[in-house]
Amino acid sequence: MSDIQPSRLDLLRFLERVQIGDLERTRGWIQAEEQRLASEAKRVPPAPPPDWLLEHGIGVGRAPVRVHVGSCWDTRSRCLPVERDAARRALAEGVEACTHCRPDNALGVLD
């Protein structure tokens, strides 16, 4: 083993290299966080659900088969958004109201 002790200046330069490495690592973390925040800010929130949905059947004519409240959990891919008057008209014409979300109650159209 060597009896030569590093000088105080050598120890200070070693400390400086360690601190520079720590500073570079911290700056990398800061840059990564800034990028994460920037990409998060670019995200567009999803559009709110429509107020009313009209579910269409399968096939050529695709007649309406059910009216839903826009936030109903029992909707399918064959649903299209409609205005309040169109939903009321569909119910008045005999289109079935969803038994889960009860749009007929919400629209004030009861059988």
C-alpha positions in Angstrom: 0.0 0.0 0.0 1.2 3.4 -0.8 2.0 5.9 1.9 1.5 8.9 -0.4 -1.5 10.9 0.7 -3.4 12.9 -2.0 -3.0 16.7 -1.6 -5.8 18.9 -0.4 -6.0 20.3 -4.0 -6.4 16.8 -5.4 -9.2 16.1 -3.0 -11.0 19.3 -3.8 -10.7 18.5 -7.6 -12.1 15.1 -7.0 -15.0 16.6 -5.0 -15.6 19.1 -7.9 -15.9 16.2 -10.4 -18.4 14.4 -8.2 -20.5 17.5 -7.8 -20.4 18.3 -11.5 -21.6 14.7 -12.1 -24.4 15.2 -9.6 -25.3 18.6 -11.2 -25.5 17.0 -14.7 -27.7 14.2 -13.4 -30.0 16.7 -11.7 -30.2 18.8 -14.9 -31.2 15.7 -16.8 -34.0 15.0 -14.3 -35.2 18.6 -14.7 -35.2 18.3 -18.5 -37.1 15.0 -18.4 -39.7 16.5 -16.0 -40.0 19.6 -18.3 -40.6 17.4 -21.3 -43.2 15.3 -19.4 -45.1 18.5 -18.3 -45.0 19.9 -21.9 -46.4 16.7 -23.4 -49.1 16.6 -20.7 -50.0 20.2 -21.5 -50.4 19.3 -25.1 -53.0 16.6 -24.4 -56.5 17.6 -25.2 -59.1 16.4 -22.7 -61.7 14.1 -24.2 -64.9 15.7 -25.4 -67.8 15.5 -22.9 -70.4 12.9 -23.8 -73.5 14.1 -25.8 -76.6 14.7 -23.8 -78.7 12.1 -25.8 -77.9 9.1 -27.9 -79.9 7.2 -30.5 -79.0 3.6 -30.9 -79.6 2.1 -34.4 -80.2 -1.5 -35.3 -78.1 -3.7 -37.6 -78.9 -4.0 -41.3 -79.7 -2.0 -44.3 -82.3 0.4 -42.9 -80.7 0.8 -39.5 -83.8 2.0 -37.9 -83.5 3.5 -34.4 -84.0 0.9 -31.7 -83.3 2.6 -28.4 -82.8 6.1 -26.9 -80.1 6.6 -24.2 -78.9 9.4 -21.9 -75.4 10.4 -23.2 -73.6 9.1 -20.1 -75.3 5.7 -20.2 -73.0 2.7 -19.6 -75.1 0.4 -21.8 -74.5 2.1 -25.1 -73.0 0.3 -28.2 -71.0 1.4 -31.2 -74.2 1.9 -33.2 -75.2 5.0 -31.2 -75.2 8.5 -32.6 -75.6 11.8 -30.7 -78.9 13.6 -31.1 -80.5 16.8 -29.8 -83.0 16.8 -27.1 -85.9 17.3 -29.4 -84.9 14.4 -31.7 -84.6 12.1 -28.6 -88.1 13.2 -27.4 -89.5 12.7 -30.9 -88.0 9.2 -31.2 -89.6 8.2 -27.8 -92.9 9.7 -28.9 -92.7 7.6 -32.2 -92.3 4.4 -30.2 -88.5 3.9 -30.0 -87.7 2.1 -26.9 -86.1 3.9 -23.9 -83.0 2.3 -22.3 -84.1 0.5 -19.2 -80.8 1.4 -17.5 -80.5 5.2 -18.0 -84.2 5.9 -18.4 -84.1 8.8 -20.9 -87.9 9.0 -20.9 -87.8 10.1 -17.2 -85.0 12.6 -17.9 -86.9 14.0 -20.9 -90.3 14.0 -19.2 -91.8 11.6 -21.7 -93.5 8.8 -19.9 -95.8 6.1 -21.4 
